[in-house]
Amino acid sequence: MARGKIQLRRIENPTSRQVTFSKRRTGMLKKAYELSVLCDAEVAVIIFSQKGKLYEFSSNSEIQKTIDRYRRSANDADKYRADMEQHILRLKQETADMERKIELLEASLRKLSGQCLGSDSIDEIQEIGDQLERSLSSIRARKVQLFNDQVQQLQAKEWSLKEENAKLLAMCHAYYWQSSAHPEAAAIHSSSSRSTDVETELFIGLPKLN
């Protein structure tokens, strides 16, 4: 028969309560020992009875060493938690500052585009106009610089084409003067070219008499 589920509440009968405490205490200490052996874990258990009697188990030679280790780990965890909280606060502050900067930039952009100027004074509007003039001056200067760069590139390309054209013209003149200075060579070359086109006739027997 399966064991019924026990309702977790204080046992009112003192005798039953003491018997249950003894059984559960022994079982807990036994489980702690098995856990330390099977898993090579450092385990410490501290139990105080209702009358204040101490029961303890430690897989270490001294339970105080395990307690000191626990305190160091707890302190490290508290320090890590405090550092994380400080880091989160810094991130929240940086986020808030960034949101304010974005709002200011958006408001400035709207004013530069001519919007939301109803609450601005004459001096503020004058400052916005001066800022736009400075921006336009910078844009015009950059535009002029780009145009000058393009003009220089086109001029360099023009000079390169002129040099290449002069070289080709010099080669044509050199070929012309060479042909004019040696007409015999040109004629021989021409006749040799025509001789290749002369047809020949081959026949067998005595030559015909006229």
C-alpha positions in Angstrom: 0.0 0.0 0.0 1.4 3.4 -1.0 2.3 5.8 1.7 -0.2 8.6 2.1 0.8 12.3 1.6 1.6 14.0 5.0 0.2 17.4 5.5 3.0 19.8 6.4 2.0 21.5 9.6 3.2 21.6 13.2 2.6 18.3 15.0 0.7 19.2 18.2 1.5 16.0 20.1 4.9 16.6 21.8 5.7 12.8 21.8 4.9 12.4 18.2 6.7 15.6 17.4 9.9 14.4 19.1 9.7 11.0 17.4 9.3 12.6 14.0 12.2 15.0 14.7 14.5 12.2 15.6 13.6 10.1 12.5 13.8 13.1 10.1 17.0 14.4 11.6 18.7 11.0 11.2 17.5 10.7 7.6 18.6 14.2 6.7 22.1 13.7 8.2 22.4 10.4 6.3 21.3 12.0 3.0 23.9 14.7 3.6 26.6 12.2 4.1 25.6 10.2 1.0 25.6 13.4 -1.1 29.1 14.3 0.0 30.4 10.8 -0.8 28.6 10.2 -4.1 29.1 13.7 -5.6 32.3 14.7 -3.8 30.5 17.8 -2.5 31.3 19.8 0.5 28.2 19.6 2.7 27.4 21.0 6.1 24.1 20.6 8.0 23.2 22.5 11.2 20.1 21.5 13.2 18.8 23.0 16.4 16.0 21.1 18.2 13.1 22.8 19.9 15.0 22.7 23.2 18.1 24.2 21.6 20.2 21.1 21.2 22.7 21.2 18.4 23.0 18.5 15.7 25.5 19.0 12.9 27.3 17.2 10.1 30.2 18.4 7.9 32.0 16.5 5.2 35.0 18.7 6.0 37.1 18.0 8.9 35.7 21.1 10.7 32.3 22.6 10.1 33.8 26.1 10.8 35.8 25.9 7.5 32.6 25.2 5.6 30.9 28.1 7.4 33.8 30.5 6.6 33.6 29.4 2.9 29.9 30.1 2.9 30.5 33.6 4.3 33.1 34.4 1.7 30.8 33.2 -1.1 27.9 35.1 0.3 30.1 38.3 0.6 31.2 37.8 -3.0 27.6 37.4 -4.1 26.6 40.5 -2.3 29.5 42.5 -3.8 28.6 41.2 -7.3 25.0 42.1 -6.7 25.9 45.6 -5.5 28.2 46.1 -8.5 25.5 45.0 -10.9 23.0 47.4 -9.3 25.5 50.2 -9.7 26.2 49.3 -13.3 22.4 49.2 -14.0 22.0 52.6 -12.4 24.8 54.0 -14.6 23.2 52.5 -17.7 19.8 54.1 -16.7 21.5 57.4 -16.2 23.3 57.2 -19.5 20.1 56.3 -21.2 18.2 59.2 -19.7 21.0 61.6 -20.8 21.0 60.2 -24.3 17.2 60.6 -24.5 17.5 64.3 -23.4 20.2 64.9 -26.1 18.1 63.3 -28.7 15.1 65.5 -27.8 17.3 68.6 -28.0 18.7 67.5 -31.4 15.2 66.8 -32.7 14.0 70.2 -31.4 17.0 71.9 -33.0 16.4 70.1 -36.3 12.7 71.2 -36.3 13.8 74.8 -35.8 16.4 74.6 -38.5 13.7 73.4 -40.9 11.4 76.3 -39.9 9.1 74.5 -37.6 8.2 75.3 -33.9 9.5 78.9 -34.0 6.4 80.5 -32.3 8.0 80.5 -28.8 11.4 81.7 -29.9 12.6 85.3 -29.4 14.1 87.5 -32.0 17.7 86.7 -30.8 17.0 83.0 -31.0 15.6 83.3 -34.5 18.6 85.4 -35.5 21.0 82.8 -34.1 19.1 80.1 -36.1 19.5 82.2 -39.3 23.2 82.8 -38.7 23.7 79.0 -38.2 21.9 78.3 -41.5 24.1 80.9 -43.2 27.2 79.2 -41.9 25.9 75.9 -43.0 25.2 77.2 -46.5 28.6 78.7 -46.7 30.2 75.4 -45.8 28.1 73.6 -48.4 28.9 76.1 -51.1 32.7 75.8 -50.3 32.5 72.1 -50.5 30.6 72.3 -53.8 33.2 74.6 -55.3 36.0 72.3 -54.2 34.3 69.3 -55.9 33.9 71.3 -59.1 37.5 72.3 -59.0 38.6 68.7 -58.5 36.5 67.6 -61.5 37.9 70.4 -63.7 41.5 69.3 -62.8 40.7 65.7 -63.6 39.2 66.7 -67.0 42.2 68.9 -67.8 44.6 66.1 -66.9 42.6 63.8 -69.2 42.7 66.4 -72.0 46.5 66.7 -71.7 46.9 62.9 -71.8 44.7 62.7 -75.0 46.7 65.5 -76.6 50.0 63.8 -75.9 48.7 60.5 -77.3 47.4 62.4 -80.4 50.8 64.0 -80.9 52.5 60.6 -80.7 50.2 59.1 -83.3 50.7 62.2 -85.6 54.5 61.9 -85.4 54.3 58.2 -86.3 52.2 59.0 -89.4 54.7 61.7 -90.5 57.6 59.4 -90.0 56.0 56.7 -92.1 55.2 59.2 -94.9 58.8 60.6 -95.1 60.2 57.1 -95.1 58.1 56.2 -98.1 59.1 59.4 -99.9 62.9 59.0 -99.3 63.0 55.4 -100.7 60.8 55.2 -103.8 62.9 52.3 -105.3 62.2 50.2 -102.3 58.6 51.0 -102.5 58.5 50.2 -106.2 60.3 46.9 -105.7 57.9 46.1 -103.0 55.0 46.9 -105.3 56.4 44.8 -108.2 57.1 41.9 -106.0 53.6 42.1 -104.8 52.3 42.1 -108.4 54.6 39.2 -109.5 52.9 36.9 -107.1 49.7 37.5 -109.1 51.2 36.5 -112.6 49.8 33.2 -114.0 52.1 30.6 -115.6 51.3 27.9 -118.1 53.0 24.5 -118.2 52.9 22.3 -121.4 54.7 19.0 -122.5 56.2 18.5 -126.0 58.1 20.4 -128.7 57.6 24.1 -128.9 55.3 25.2 -131.6 56.8 26.8 -134.7 55.4 30.0 -135.9 
